[in-house]
């Protein structure tokens, strides 16, 4: 599991390879990732938008921006968590993702929180140390 705290909000990520969704023979490798956002601030926050940078092992990068996550813009009360699962396809066996969420306090103040860099390591790649 990967974890990072920004401005009193903790983001945890747990990626996993989805062999049933992947087609290695066709250059399709799919991962699910479960995100948990924990609000340790004294005030409620709302997730407004997301940004992802997805890079495969060959260096091909795609950026994704959009409103909310999985069709929601959740409000997370102090001491509460919001958890969701989504997926990312790659055309190469392995890669990595990182990102950020744009958040908003109830008073309208906006701030960003980081999603830690996390690996998308495929079982279809065996690496040898030298």
Secondary structure as a PSIPRED ss2 file (coil, helix, strand):
# PSIPRED VFORMAT (PSIPRED V4.0)

   1 X C   1.000  0.000  0.000
   2 X E   0.000  0.000  1.000
   3 X E   0.000  0.000  1.000
   4 X E   0.000  0.000  1.000
   5 X E   0.000  0.000  1.000
   6 X E   0.000  0.000  1.000
   7 X C   1.000  0.000  0.000
   8 X C   1.000  0.000  0.000
   9 X E   0.000  0.000  1.000
  10 X E   0.000  0.000  1.000
  11 X E   0.000  0.000  1.000
  12 X E   0.000  0.000  1.000
  13 X E   0.000  0.000  1.000
  14 X E   0.000  0.000  1.000
  15 X E   0.000  0.000  1.000
  16 X E   0.000  0.000  1.000
  17 X E   0.000  0.000  1.000
  18 X C   1.000  0.000  0.000
  19 X C   1.000  0.000  0.000
  20 X C   1.000  0.000  0.000
  21 X C   1.000  0.000  0.000
  22 X C   1.000  0.000  0.000
  23 X E   0.000  0.000  1.000
  24 X H   0.000  1.000  0.000
  25 X H   0.000  1.000  0.000
  26 X H   0.000  1.000  0.000
  27 X C   1.000  0.000  0.000
  28 X E   0.000  0.000  1.000
  29 X E   0.000  0.000  1.000
  30 X E   0.000  0.000  1.000
  31 X E   0.000  0.000  1.000
  32 X E   0.000  0.000  1.000
  33 X E   0.000  0.000  1.000
  34 X E   0.000  0.000  1.000
  35 X E   0.000  0.000  1.000
  36 X E   0.000  0.000  1.000
  37 X E   0.000  0.000  1.000
  38 X E   0.000  0.000  1.000
  39 X E   0.000  0.000  1.000
  40 X C   1.000  0.000  0.000
  41 X C   1.000  0.000  0.000
  42 X C   1.000  0.000  0.000
  43 X C   1.000  0.000  0.000
  44 X C   1.000  0.000  0.000
  45 X E   0.000  0.000  1.000
  46 X E   0.000  0.000  1.000
  47 X E   0.000  0.000  1.000
  48 X E   0.000  0.000  1.000
  49 X E   0.000  0.000  1.000
  50 X E   0.000  0.000  1.000
  51 X E   0.000  0.000  1.000
  52 X E   0.000  0.000  1.000
  53 X E   0.000  0.000  1.000
  54 X E   0.000  0.000  1.000
  55 X E   0.000  0.000  1.000
  56 X E   0.000  0.000  1.000
  57 X C   1.000  0.000  0.000
  58 X C   1.000  0.000  0.000
  59 X C   1.000  0.000  0.000
  60 X C   1.000  0.000  0.000
  61 X E   0.000  0.000  1.000
  62 X E   0.000  0.000  1.000
  63 X E   0.000  0.000  1.000
  64 X E   0.000  0.000  1.000
  65 X E   0.000  0.000  1.000
  66 X E   0.000  0.000  1.000
  67 X E   0.000  0.000  1.000
  68 X C   1.000  0.000  0.000
  69 X E   0.000  0.000  1.000
  70 X C   1.000  0.000  0.000
  71 X C   1.000  0.000  0.000
  72 X E   0.000  0.000  1.000
  73 X C   1.000  0.000  0.000
  74 X C   1.000  0.000  0.000
  75 X E   0.000  0.000  1.000
  76 X E   0.000  0.000  1.000
  77 X C   1.000  0.000  0.000
  78 X C   1.000  0.000  0.000
  79 X C   1.000  0.000  0.000
  80 X C   1.000  0.000  0.000
  81 X E   0.000  0.000  1.000
  82 X E   0.000  0.000  1.000
  83 X E   0.000  0.000  1.000
  84 X E   0.000  0.000  1.000
  85 X E   0.000  0.000  1.000
  86 X E   0.000  0.000  1.000
  87 X E   0.000  0.000  1.000
  88 X E   0.000  0.000  1.000
  89 X E   0.000  0.000  1.000
  90 X E   0.000  0.000  1.000
  91 X C   1.000  0.000  0.000
  92 X C   1.000  0.000  0.000
  93 X C   1.000  0.000  0.000
  94 X C   1.000  0.000  0.000
  95 X E   0.000  0.000  1.000
  96 X E   0.000  0.000  1.000
  97 X E   0.000  0.000  1.000
  98 X E   0.000  0.000  1.000
  99 X E   0.000  0.000  1.000
 100 X E   0.000  0.000  1.000
 101 X E   0.000  0.000  1.000
 102 X E   0.000  0.000  1.000
 103 X E   0.000  0.000  1.000
 104 X E   0.000  0.000  1.000
 105 X E   0.000  0.000  1.000
 106 X C   1.000  0.000  0.000
 107 X C   1.000  0.000  0.000
 108 X C   1.000  0.000  0.000
 109 X C   1.000  0.000  0.000
 110 X E   0.000  0.000  1.000
 111 X E   0.000  0.000  1.000
 112 X E   0.000  0.000  1.000
 113 X E   0.000  0.000  1.000
 114 X E   0.000  0.000  1.000
 115 X E   0.000  0.000  1.000
 116 X E   0.000  0.000  1.000
 117 X E   0.000  0.000  1.000
 118 X E   0.000  0.000  1.000
 119 X E   0.000  0.000  1.000
 120 X E   0.000  0.000  1.000
 121 X C   1.000  0.000  0.000
 122 X C   1.000  0.000  0.000
 123 X C   1.000  0.000  0.000
 124 X C   1.000  0.000  0.000
 125 X C   1.000  0.000  0.000
 126 X C   1.000  0.000  0.000
 127 X C   1.000  0.000  0.000
 128 X C   1.000  0.000  0.000
 129 X C   1.000  0.000  0.000
 130 X C   1.000  0.000  0.000
